[in-house]
Amino acid sequence: MTKKINIIHILFIAAVVLVFSGCSIEEAVNFFTAKDESPKNQEEIFCEQNGGTVETKNGENGQFTQICVFADGNRCDVVTYAQGQCPFQKEKSIDRAQQASVIAQNWVESYSPTYLFDGSGLRVKDTKTMECDNCYLAILEFQSIHSGYGNREGKTTDDNKTNHEMKVEVKGGEVAKAVTDEKYDELNKRDYYPDVPVMKGDLEGSVAATAGIPLEKLKICAKNEKTGEEYCTNDVIYNERFVDGHGFKLEKIPVGRYQVYSFLQSDASPKRKTGRYTEYVLCGMKEDCAPHAPIAVDINPDTLTKGTDLLDWNT
């Protein structure tokens, strides 16, 4: 009781001093009731940047604790949260690793040239956490009927069954790198050179439908004249910048010379009807124009190659 009275006396005297120093009663009250507007610490900022709200709890001996609270009910000390050691963070990390392994496996089954050619028995051997946030390395194993890598269609193959190990880097939920046996770059469809960056460019142009092949059934591909690798899309873009308002775009194609064409998605025959970029297109598609000879297109580093208009179906 005596201690409480002493505190009241001290506050009263302090208020009197403030008033006689030129402060109004209102200013004196604000002095004692004002909130602490000191700069936020890094842990508070980290909590709020990740969708949390900071709650401050007063403890004994004048100490206080800051809690990071989330809408889903999860809560944890801000320092522990910033260190990534809260129980719900560890659970989320495990979930992300499992998700990354599924993403890697689905990518291999859908896009890996080596596996698609003659692979089987795909399984995830291990998944490791990488240094960057939400980055994982999935290690997968599978077997091929023949030796070699990539799409070997049209090439001489043997009957040597081969075991492979593929390392797939998944960053932010997307496959950023996929290498088989440290020899073949599955993502860029070439031999693996770890210290040589792959230079890439983009390609776009117009597409046209033809009798029996509507736009939504088209597949557009660019085939590298040297490696034979194809880069394709089924997406038709509707935009006024293209002839008749419809075109395509192929992104991040390795540098090189390409034949570009469109065709019916379901037609895999060698003699399929194709829409091409030709001398006839360059001439304006008039009766007296040049022959329907296809024109190769060069992809240059960090450059968008425009005007590859696949309008000639008479090649």
C-alpha positions as CSV (number, residue, x, y, z in Angstrom):
1,M,0.0,0.0,0.0
2,T,2.8,2.4,1.0
3,K,4.6,1.6,-2.3
4,K,1.5,2.4,-4.3
5,I,1.0,5.7,-2.6
6,N,4.7,6.7,-3.2
7,I,4.3,6.0,-6.9
8,I,1.2,8.2,-7.0
9,H,3.1,11.0,-5.2
10,I,5.9,10.8,-7.6
11,L,3.6,11.0,-10.6
12,F,1.8,14.0,-9.1
13,I,5.0,15.9,-8.4
14,A,6.2,15.1,-12.0
15,A,3.0,16.4,-13.4
16,V,3.2,19.6,-11.3
17,V,6.8,20.1,-12.6
18,L,5.7,19.7,-16.2
19,V,2.8,22.2,-15.7
20,F,5.1,24.9,-14.1
21,S,7.6,24.3,-16.9
22,G,5.1,25.6,-19.4
23,C,3.2,22.4,-20.3
24,S,-0.6,22.3,-20.3
25,I,-2.5,19.8,-18.3
26,E,-3.4,18.0,-21.6
27,E,0.3,17.8,-22.6
28,A,1.2,16.5,-19.2
29,V,-1.4,13.7,-19.5
30,N,-0.1,12.9,-23.0
31,F,3.4,12.6,-21.7
32,F,2.4,9.8,-19.4
33,T,-0.1,8.0,-21.7
34,A,1.9,8.3,-25.0
35,K,2.7,4.9,-26.6
36,D,6.3,4.0,-27.2
37,E,7.0,4.8,-30.9
38,S,10.6,3.5,-30.9
39,P,11.8,1.9,-34.2
40,K,10.7,-1.7,-34.7
41,N,13.4,-4.4,-34.4
42,Q,14.3,-6.8,-37.2
43,E,12.3,-9.6,-35.6
44,E,9.1,-7.5,-35.6
45,I,9.7,-6.5,-39.2
46,F,10.3,-10.1,-40.3
47,C,7.1,-11.2,-38.5
48,E,4.9,-8.6,-40.2
49,Q,6.5,-9.1,-43.7
50,N,5.4,-12.7,-43.5
51,G,1.8,-11.9,-42.6
52,G,2.0,-11.9,-38.8
53,T,0.9,-9.4,-36.2
54,V,3.2,-8.6,-33.2
55,E,1.6,-8.8,-29.7
56,T,3.5,-7.5,-26.7
57,K,3.1,-9.2,-23.3
58,N,4.3,-7.6,-20.1
59,G,6.0,-10.0,-17.7
60,E,7.6,-9.8,-14.3
61,N,10.4,-7.4,-13.3
62,G,9.3,-5.0,-16.1
63,Q,10.3,-7.4,-18.9
64,F,8.1,-8.0,-21.9
65,T,7.8,-10.7,-24.6
66,Q,6.9,-10.1,-28.3
67,I,4.7,-12.8,-29.9
68,C,4.2,-13.2,-33.7
69,V,0.5,-14.2,-34.2
70,F,-0.9,-15.5,-37.5
71,A,-4.5,-15.6,-38.8
72,D,-4.5,-19.5,-38.8
73,G,-3.9,-19.5,-35.0
74,N,-0.2,-20.2,-35.1
75,R,1.9,-18.1,-32.7
76,C,5.5,-18.0,-31.6
77,D,8.1,-15.7,-30.0
78,V,9.3,-13.3,-32.6
79,V,13.0,-14.2,-32.1
80,T,12.3,-17.9,-32.4
81,Y,10.2,-17.3,-35.5
82,A,13.0,-15.2,-37.1
83,Q,15.3,-18.2,-36.5
84,G,12.9,-20.6,-38.2
85,Q,12.6,-22.8,-35.1
86,C,8.9,-22.6,-34.3
87,P,7.2,-26.0,-34.4
88,F,4.7,-25.0,-37.2
89,Q,7.7,-23.7,-39.3
90,K,9.4,-27.1,-39.1
91,E,6.2,-28.8,-40.1
92,K,5.9,-26.5,-43.1
93,S,9.5,-27.1,-44.1
94,I,8.8,-30.9,-44.2
95,D,5.7,-30.3,-46.3
96,R,7.6,-28.1,-48.7
97,A,10.3,-30.7,-49.1
98,Q,7.7,-33.4,-49.9
99,Q,6.0,-31.0,-52.3
100,A,9.4,-30.3,-54.0
101,S,10.0,-34.0,-54.5
102,V,6.5,-34.4,-56.1
103,I,7.2,-31.4,-58.4
104,A,10.5,-32.9,-59.4
105,Q,9.0,-36.3,-60.1
106,N,6.1,-34.9,-62.2
107,W,8.6,-32.8,-64.2
108,V,10.8,-35.7,-65.0
109,E,7.8,-37.8,-66.1
110,S,6.5,-35.0,-68.3
111,Y,9.5,-33.2,-69.7
112,S,12.8,-35.0,-69.2
113,P,14.0,-36.0,-72.7
114,T,16.1,-38.9,-71.4
115,Y,13.3,-40.4,-69.3
116,L,10.6,-39.8,-71.9
117,F,12.6,-41.7,-74.6
118,D,13.1,-45.0,-72.8
119,G,13.0,-44.5,-69.0
120,S,11.1,-46.4,-66.4
121,G,11.1,-47.2,-62.6
122,L,11.4,-43.5,-61.6
123,R,11.7,-43.0,-57.8
124,V,12.8,-40.2,-55.4
125,K,16.0,-41.3,-53.6
126,D,16.4,-38.2,-51.4
127,T,15.4,-34.6,-51.0
128,K,17.7,-32.1,-49.5
129,T,17.3,-28.5,-48.4
130,M,19.4,-25.9,-50.3
131,E,20.7,-22.6,-48.9
132,C,18.1,-20.3,-50.5
133,D,14.6,-20.0,-49.1
134,N,12.1,-22.6,-50.3
135,C,14.8,-24.3,-52.4
136,Y,15.3,-28.1,-52.5
137,L,17.4,-30.6,-54.3
138,A,15.6,-33.8,-55.3
139,I,17.7,-36.8,-56.2
140,L,15.9,-39.3,-58.4
141,E,16.8,-42.7,-59.9
142,F,15.5,-44.5,-63.0
143,Q,16.6,-47.0,-65.6
144,S,16.8,-46.7,-69.4
145,I,16.6,-49.5,-72.0
146,H,19.4,-48.0,-74.0
147,S,22.5,-46.1,-73.1
148,G,22.8,-42.4,-73.9
149,Y,20.9,-39.2,-73.0
150,G,18.2,-37.0,-74.4
151,N,15.8,-37.8,-77.3
152,R,17.7,-40.4,-79.4
153,E,15.0,-40.7,-82.0
154,G,16.6,-41.4,-85.4
155,K,20.0,-42.2,-83.8
156,T,21.7,-45.6,-83.5
157,T,21.0,-47.1,-80.0
158,D,22.2,-50.2,-78.2
159,D,20.4,-52.6,-75.8
160,N,22.5,-51.8,-72.8
161,K,20.2,-51.2,-69.8
162,T,21.5,-48.2,-67.9
163,N,20.9,-46.9,-64.4
164,H,20.7,-43.1,-64.0
165,E,20.7,-40.6,-61.2
166,M,19.1,-37.2,-61.9
167,K,19.5,-34.2,-59.6
168,V,16.6,-31.7,-59.9
169,E,16.7,-28.3,-58.2
170,V,13.3,-27.0,-57.2
171,K,13.2,-23.3,-56.3
172,G,10.0,-21.5,-55.3
173,G,7.9,-24.4,-56.5
174,E,9.5,-24.5,-60.0
175,V,12.2,-26.7,-61.6
176,A,15.3,-24.6,-62.1
177,K,17.8,-27.2,-63.0
178,A,17.8,-31.0,-63.9
179,V,21.0,-32.9,-64.6
180,T,21.4,-36.6,-65.3
181,D,24.6,-38.4,-64.2
182,E,26.4,-35.0,-64.1
183,K,26.5,-35.4,-67.9
184,Y,23.2,-34.2,-69.5
185,D,21.3,-31.0,-68.9
186,E,17.6,-32.2,-69.1
187,L,16.2,-28.6,-68.9
188,N,18.2,-27.2,-71.7
189,K,18.5,-30.5,-73.7
190,R,22.3,-30.5,-74.2
191,D,25.5,-31.9,-72.7
192,Y,26.0,-30.6,-69.2
193,Y,28.7,-27.9,-68.8
194,P,28.5,-26.7,-65.2
195,D,30.6,-23.6,-65.7
196,V,29.1,-22.4,-69.0
197,P,25.8,-20.4,-68.8
198,V,23.1,-21.2,-71.3
199,M,22.4,-18.2,-73.5
200,K,18.7,-17.9,-74.4
201,G,16.3,-15.7,-76.3
202,D,12.6,-15.4,-77.1
203,L,10.6,-15.9,-80.3
204,E,7.2,-14.7,-81.4
205,G,5.1,-14.4,-84.5
206,S,1.6,-14.7,-86.0
207,V,-0.3,-18.0,-86.6
208,A,-3.1,-18.8,-89.0
209,A,-5.7,-21.5,-89.1
210,T,-6.2,-23.6,-92.2
211,A,-9.0,-25.9,-93.4
212,G,-9.7,-28.5,-90.8
213,I,-7.3,-27.1,-88.3
214,P,-8.7,-24.5,-86.0
215,L,-6.5,-22.2,-83.9
216,E,-7.2,-24.0,-80.6
217,K,-5.9,-27.3,-82.1
218,L,-2.5,-25.9,-83.2
219,K,0.8,-26.8,-81.7
220,I,3.7,-24.4,-82.5
221,C,7.4,-25.6,-82.4
222,A,10.9,-24.4,-83.0
223,K,13.4,-27.1,-83.9
224,N,17.1,-26.5,-83.5
225,E,18.8,-27.3,-86.8
226,K,22.0,-28.6,-85.0
227,T,20.7,-30.6,-82.1
228,G,17.2,-31.5,-83.3
229,E,15.6,-30.5,-80.1
230,E,12.1,-29.0,-80.2
231,Y,10.6,-26.3,-78.1
232,C,6.9,-26.1,-78.3
233,T,3.7,-24.4,-77.1
234,N,0.0,-25.1,-77.5
235,D,-1.0,-21.5,-76.4
236,V,-2.3,-19.2,-79.0
237,I,-2.1,-15.5,-78.0
238,Y,-4.9,-13.2,-79.0
239,N,-3.5,-9.7,-79.5
240,E,-3.7,-6.9,-82.1
241,R,0.1,-6.9,-82.6
242,F,-0.2,-10.1,-84.6
243,V,-1.6,-10.6,-88.1
244,D,-5.4,-11.1,-87.8
245,G,-5.0,-10.8,-84.0
246,H,-3.5,-14.2,-83.2
247,G,0.0,-15.3,-82.6
248,F,2.4,-17.3,-80.3
249,K,5.5,-16.8,-78.1
250,L,8.3,-19.2,-77.2
251,E,10.4,-18.1,-74.3
252,K,13.9,-18.9,-73.1
253,I,15.0,-20.9,-76.2
254,P,18.7,-21.7,-76.3
255,V,20.7,-19.7,-78.8
256,G,20.9,-21.2,-82.3
257,R,19.2,-21.6,-85.7
258,Y,15.7,-22.9,-85.8
259,Q,13.0,-24.1,-88.2
260,V,9.6,-22.9,-86.9
261,Y,6.3,-24.4,-87.7
262,S,2.7,-25.0,-86.6
263,F,0.6,-28.2,-87.0
264,L,-2.4,-30.1,-85.8
265,Q,-1.6,-31.3,-82.2
266,S,-2.9,-34.8,-82.8
267,D,-0.9,-35.3,-86.0
268,A,2.5,-37.0,-85.3
269,S,3.1,-38.2,-88.9
270,P,6.3,-37.1,-90.8
271,K,4.2,-35.9,-93.7
272,R,1.9,-33.8,-91.5
273,K,0.6,-30.5,-92.9
274,T,2.5,-27.5,-91.4
275,G,2.2,-23.7,-91.3
276,R,5.6,-22.1,-91.9
277,Y,7.5,-18.9,-92.1
278,T,8.6,-18.7,-95.8
279,E,9.8,-16.5,-98.6
280,Y,6.1,-16.4,-99.7
281,V,5.2,-14.8,-96.3
282,L,8.0,-12.3,-96.6
283,C,6.8,-11.3,-100.1
284,G,3.3,-10.5,-98.8
285,M,1.6,-13.7,-99.9
286,K,0.7,-12.4,-103.3
287,E,0.3,-14.5,-106.5
288,D,3.6,-13.4,-108.0
289,C,5.6,-14.0,-104.8
290,A,8.6,-16.2,-104.4
291,P,8.5,-20.0,-103.8
292,H,7.3,-21.5,-100.5
293,A,10.7,-22.2,-99.2
294,P,11.0,-22.2,-95.3
295,I,13.2,-19.6,-93.7
296,A,15.4,-20.5,-90.7
297,V,15.3,-18.2,-87.7
298,D,18.2,-17.2,-85.6
299,I,17.7,-16.9,-81.8
300,N,20.1,-14.5,-80.2
301,P,21.0,-14.0,-76.5
302,D,18.5,-12.0,-74.4
303,T,16.7,-10.9,-77.5
304,L,13.0,-11.2,-78.6
305,T,12.9,-12.2,-82.3
306,K,9.7,-10.9,-83.8
307,G,7.8,-11.4,-87.0
308,T,8.2,-15.1,-87.4
309,D,4.8,-15.4,-89.0
310,L,3.6,-19.0,-89.6
311,L,1.1,-18.1,-92.3
312,D,2.1,-20.3,-95.2
313,W,0.4,-23.8,-95.3
314,N,1.6,-24.6,-98.8
315,T,5.1,-25.8,-97.9
